[in-house]
Amino acid sequence: MSLAAILSLAEVHVTAFLSQHFTACVGIDWADTKHDICLQAGDDNHRQFDCIPHQIDRIDEWAKALHPRFGGPIAVALELAKGPIVLALLKYDFFVLFPINPSTRAKYREAFKPSRAKDDPTDAELALDLLLRHPERFTALRPQSVAMRSLLSLIE
């Protein structure tokens, strides 16, 4: 593929990302027991940090608190394309999930922290930063139909 074709594809992804006005963007660092979160409102450069336990009811509380505050759509950068946190967030139609490969984020961290020191709040911020600075590199997960989301909620 020629460089012109690659740049053209990148423009399409960036244009698609930028044409969809996100009311907020979130980076999540997933873990077995907790999730670190970095949040940035769409019209602000200030970032807020939070941590929620890995419990469906607490994830639901957090998600339901964001909707009245920001409305939607809300972009969410996270390191998984499937798994418990993804299933928990996919049931909300105001989230647009962007999976980021964990090794991509690790290399991004290494570029700015040569010591390779890892901490979860920083990884949440790096996920957010990757999405905001390089939107052409990430594709949103396609949301499932309302009927499918309802069915999945019954088997949780």
C-alpha positions in Angstrom: 0.0 0.0 0.0 1.4 3.4 -0.9 2.1 6.1 1.6 -0.6 8.3 0.0 -3.2 5.4 0.5 -2.1 5.0 4.1 -2.4 8.7 4.8 -5.8 8.8 3.1 -7.0 5.9 5.4 -5.6 7.8 8.4 -7.5 10.9 7.4 -10.8 8.9 7.2 -10.3 7.5 10.8 -9.3 10.9 12.2 -12.2 12.6 10.5 -14.6 10.0 11.7 -13.3 10.3 15.3 -13.2 14.1 15.2 -16.6 14.4 13.4 -18.2 12.6 16.3 -18.1 15.1 19.1 -17.4 13.2 22.4 -18.7 15.0 25.5 -15.9 13.3 27.5 -13.1 10.8 27.0 -12.1 8.1 29.5 -9.0 5.9 29.8 -9.3 2.8 31.9 -6.6 0.5 33.2 -8.3 -2.8 33.9 -7.3 -5.1 36.7 -8.8 -8.2 38.5 -9.8 -6.3 41.6 -10.1 -2.6 40.5 -10.1 -0.2 37.6 -8.2 3.0 37.5 -9.8 5.7 35.5 -8.7 9.0 33.8 -11.4 11.3 32.6 -11.3 14.4 30.5 -14.3 16.5 29.6 -14.6 17.1 25.8 -14.2 20.9 26.3 -11.5 20.9 28.9 -7.8 19.8 29.2 -8.1 19.1 32.9 -7.9 15.4 33.8 -9.6 13.7 36.7 -8.6 10.4 38.3 -10.7 7.8 40.0 -10.6 4.1 41.0 -13.5 1.8 41.2 -13.6 -1.8 42.4 -14.2 -4.6 39.9 -17.8 -5.2 40.9 -20.6 -5.0 38.4 -22.8 -2.8 40.7 -20.0 -0.3 41.2 -19.2 -0.2 37.5 -22.9 0.5 36.9 -22.9 3.2 39.5 -19.9 4.9 37.9 -21.4 4.6 34.4 -24.8 5.9 35.4 -23.2 8.9 37.2 -21.3 9.9 34.0 -24.4 10.0 31.8 -26.2 12.9 33.6 -22.9 14.7 33.9 -21.8 14.5 30.3 -24.6 13.0 28.3 -23.1 11.2 25.4 -21.3 10.0 23.4 -18.4 9.3 25.7 -15.2 7.7 24.3 -13.6 5.0 26.4 -10.1 3.7 25.8 -9.4 0.4 27.4 -6.9 -2.5 26.9 -9.5 -5.2 26.1 -11.8 -5.9 23.3 -13.7 -8.5 25.4 -14.0 -9.4 29.0 -16.0 -8.4 32.1 -15.3 -4.7 32.0 -16.2 -4.6 28.3 -19.4 -6.5 28.8 -20.3 -4.2 31.7 -19.8 -1.0 29.6 -21.3 -2.3 26.3 -24.7 -2.3 27.8 -24.7 1.5 27.8 -25.4 3.1 24.4 -23.7 6.4 25.4 -20.2 4.7 25.5 -18.1 4.3 22.4 -15.4 1.7 23.3 -11.9 1.8 21.8 -9.7 -1.2 22.6 -6.0 -0.4 22.8 -3.5 -3.3 22.5 -1.7 -3.6 25.9 1.7 -3.8 24.2 1.0 -0.6 22.3 0.3 1.2 25.6 3.4 -0.5 27.2 5.6 0.8 24.5 4.0 4.3 24.8 4.7 4.2 28.5 8.3 3.2 27.9 8.8 6.1 25.6 8.0 8.5 28.4 9.2 6.5 31.4 12.5 4.8 30.5 12.5 3.3 33.9 9.5 1.2 32.8 7.9 1.9 36.1 4.2 0.9 35.8 1.4 2.3 37.9 -2.3 2.0 37.1 -3.4 5.6 37.2 -0.7 6.5 34.8 -1.7 3.6 32.5 -5.3 4.9 32.5 -4.0 8.3 31.5 -1.8 6.8 28.8 -4.7 5.0 27.3 -6.7 8.3 27.2 -3.7 10.1 25.8 -3.2 7.5 23.0 -6.8 7.8 21.9 -6.8 11.6 21.9 -3.4 12.0 20.2 -3.7 9.1 17.7 -7.4 8.5 17.0 -6.6 7.1 13.5 -5.0 4.1 15.1 -8.0 2.8 16.9 -11.4 1.5 15.8 -14.4 1.6 18.0 -16.1 -1.7 19.0 -19.4 -2.0 17.2 -22.2 -1.8 19.8 -24.6 -4.7 19.9 -28.3 -4.2 19.3 -30.5 -3.2 22.2 -32.1 -6.6 22.2 -28.7 -8.4 22.4 -27.6 -6.0 25.2 -30.8 -6.8 27.1 -30.3 -10.5 26.6 -26.7 -10.3 27.9 -27.8 -8.4 31.0 -30.1 -11.3 31.9 -27.2 -13.8 31.9 -24.7 -11.6 33.9 
